[in-house]
């Protein structure tokens, strides 16, 4: 069997090419393997089945607001550990890490900008900042955004993406529901236009307050929208849930939202609504 042995010692095997991490993404819906740069160009939407991946919050600014028209508002307000909260991890440490990863931001950013020439106030929730949780800063920023929209007679758009109230701020975080809702009531009484866009996931106190108080409520396809999660509800009632329960298509069928709008049509749909109603 000597003829199977390699005789030429100078022959070298080619080095295997290493594939960088993060170049490919598997679609959880159709199981296709997607090239990440192409997925990003397509607004994080699968080109095979139109599944909407979670998109970075900054990309919503580019998606909706006219280029160069945006101005960040109230950017110096930051969260703090005013209750000296400590659990498995100190809240101060959590905030420090969150700010280092996300920069000068919190769970929401507020902008003044234009949608095809129409001036709006836009709030974009940042899920990467402690799960997009709603604390005192979120309540204050949204309240200021509402006041600004009311005084300047501009439509208000909020893009919701949240795990709910921030437990590290205790009852203070729950008080933001009433704070925001009261400001929205004043805004509505003066004829203000308020539009919410529910993305995956929109849960907890955000759903229980300003997420569902929009004059017009849009949702992205397949977004998880609800108060408690499906697993918790199933354990509580002891029954299997309907197929697609708490997804945007289910909520549209039950009348909780007005329209499901894909990202590619979001800006034009917003413009039509603003042009018609404002």
C-alpha positions, 0 to 999 in steps of 0.5 A, a space after each residue: 500500500 506504499 502508493 498511497 503515501 505522500 512521497 514529495 515532502 514539499 507539498 503543503 496543504 492550503 490554509 483553510 480560509 477563516 470566515 469572520 463571525 457575524 457575516 451570516 444570519 439564519 432566518 428564524 422563519 424560512 431557515 434561509 442563510 442570509 448574508 448580513 451586509 445584504 440583510 442590513 441593506 434590506 432594512 433587516 428584512 428577509 428577502 425570501 419570506 419578509 421576516 422582520 429582524 429586530 433592527 438597531 434603533 438608530 436605523 429607524 432615524 434613517 428610515 423615517 426622518 429626512 436626511 440632515 433634518 434631525 436635531 436631537 432633543 433633551 440629550 443630557 438627561 440620564 438615569 441614576 440610582 436614586 433608590 440605591 438599588 442593589 440585587 444580583 448586580 448594582 444598578 450603578 454598574 448596570 447603568 455604567 455598562 449600558 452607557 459605555 455600550 450605547 453612548 450618550 443615550 438611555 432607553 429612548 432618544 427624542 428628535 425634531 425632524 421632517 418626514 418628507 418635509 413635514 415637521 414631527 417630534 420623533 421618539 425611538 426606544 433603544 432596546 439594547 439599553 437595559 431591555 428598553 425598560 421604562 424608568 424615570 428618564 423615559 417618562 421625563 423624555 416622553 413627557 417633554 416630547 409631548 409638551 414640545 409637540 403640543 406647543 409647536 403644533 407638530 405630530 408626535 411619533 413614538 417607536 416602541 420597543 421595550 421589555 416594560 417598566 424598569 424594576 431597578 426604579 421600583 414604583 417610580 417607574 410605574 408612575 411614568 405610565 400615569 405621567 405620560 398618559 396625562 400629558 397625552 390627554 392634554 395633547 389630544 384635547 388640543 387636537 394633537 396627532 399622536 402615532 405609535 409604531 409597535 416593534 418587536 417586542 413591545 411589552 409590559 408598561 409600555 403596552 399598558 400606557 403610551 404604546 396603545 394610546 396612539 390616535 393611529 397605531 402601526 405595527 411591524 409584521 410579526 412583532 410581539 405585542 402584549 403585557 405579560 409574555 405568552 409563557 407567563 400567561 400560559 402558566 397562569 391560565 393553564 391553557 394553550 394559547 391560540 397560534 400567533 397569540 400576541 403577534 401583530 397579525 393577531 392583534 390586527 384581527 382583534 382590533 387592537 392596532 390599525 395597520 401592519 406596515 412593513 419597513 419599506 413602506 413606513 415612511 410613505 405611510 406616515 407621510 400620508 397619515 400626517 398629511 391627511 390628519 395634521 
